[in-house]
Structure formats: C-alpha cells, structure tokens
C-alpha cells in the first residue's frame, strides 16, 4: 500500500482490520500487517510517508499480485490526475 503523505493508507488498513476508523498521526516507518478480508489473505506493507522513503517502494513489488495506491481525493493538487 503506497501513497503520498497523509493520503489515508493507515486509516484504510485499520478500517479493514478493525472495522473502525481511528484518528492517526502521520507514520514514518514500515508496517507489515496480515489482513484476512473476505476470502483473501492480504499481506500489507504500509510504507512510510517521507519523500525520501519513496525510492524504496520498488523493493516491495517482488512477487506481489496487486498494489494499492492511495490518493486523497480532497487534495487533488497532490498528483497529476
């Protein structure tokens, strides 16, 4: 799971795992979680928000079936969409 600073990556993960929304401070590290959702087992690498960490995103793409890229729709200036 990747996305720009404050896009909501950890919020989405917690919503899926815990069924609730929690206010969360920004996160600047790496969190690895296993999520059982419906009939899927998902291993989520929640990669930190600092711009310097974006160069490492590619390290988590080996042997993956999907990438979730989170975009904050309330901040359209953050990407060239």
C-alpha positions in Angstrom: 0.0 0.0 0.0 1.6 3.2 -1.1 0.5 6.8 -1.5 1.6 10.4 -0.7 1.8 11.9 2.8 -1.5 11.9 4.6 -3.4 10.1 1.9 -5.0 7.7 4.3 -3.1 4.5 3.9 -3.0 3.6 7.6 -6.6 4.7 8.1 -7.8 2.4 5.3 -5.7 -0.5 6.7 -7.2 0.0 10.2 -10.7 0.2 8.9 -10.3 -3.1 7.1 -8.6 -4.8 10.0 -10.5 -3.4 12.9 -13.8 -2.4 11.3 -13.5 1.1 12.8 -11.9 4.4 11.9 -9.3 5.9 14.2 -7.6 9.3 14.2 -4.0 8.6 13.4 -0.8 10.6 13.4 1.4 10.5 10.4 3.5 7.4 10.1 7.2 7.5 9.0 8.3 3.9 9.0 7.3 0.5 7.7 4.4 -1.5 9.0 3.8 -5.1 7.8 0.3 -6.5 8.5 -1.6 -9.6 7.6 -5.2 -9.0 6.9 -7.9 -11.6 6.3 -10.6 -9.9 4.3 -13.5 -12.0 2.9 -11.8 -15.0 1.3 -8.4 -13.3 0.8 -5.3 -13.2 2.9 -3.6 -9.9 2.2 -0.1 -9.0 3.4 0.1 -5.2 3.5 3.4 -3.3 3.5 2.4 0.2 4.7 5.4 2.2 3.6 6.1 5.5 5.5 5.3 8.9 4.2 8.6 10.7 4.0 9.6 11.6 0.4 13.0 10.0 1.0 11.3 6.6 1.5 9.6 6.6 -1.9 12.8 5.3 -3.5 12.2 2.0 -1.6 8.7 1.4 -2.8 10.0 -0.8 -5.6 11.6 -3.2 -3.1 8.1 -4.3 -2.0 6.9 -5.1 -5.5 8.5 -8.5 -6.0 6.0 -11.4 -6.1 3.0 -9.2 -5.5 -0.4 -9.6 -7.1 -1.6 -6.1 -6.5 -0.6 -2.7 -5.4 -3.0 -0.3 -3.6 -2.1 3.3 -4.4 -4.0 5.6 -2.1 -4.8 9.1 -3.3 -6.5 11.7 -1.1 -9.4 12.9 -3.3 -9.7 16.0 -1.1 -6.2 17.1 -2.2 -6.3 17.0 -6.0 -3.2 19.1 -6.2 -1.0 16.3 -4.8 -1.0 14.3 -8.0 -1.3 15.0 -11.7 -4.5 13.0 -12.1 
